[in-house]
């Protein structure tokens, strides 16, 4: 763990990790649980989570059973398409099911908003809770795009916060 800090005056500290190898095992196990259940019902294993989350340029923020993963976007297609010179991408955000509805995702995002601008993110359109969180924090939808997840067509929102 790199450091721990108090997010905007709350009593809970956020742990920040720069290496996937340092993350507690609960992150992988809860990711599997969160993404395999409703509303996603995707099939994840420990190996697929390791491949998905382990990125050399990622930063991991943990808080009470929630995890937010970011990585720098310097020359991605999203940055080029919307003429954003560089941004931080909110690559993944999840909260373990037993902790959902307690404001953990919002608190993680607020701390990131406080520290890094601009931010970009993608969310599935069919998951209203996460879309509501991004909207309520002042993110704007840049576009919607169809893509395929495990052979199923889904519509995604592309968000920006500047």
Order of alpha helices (4+ residues) and beta strands (2+ residues): beta-beta-alpha-alpha-beta-beta-alpha-beta-alpha-beta-alpha-beta-beta
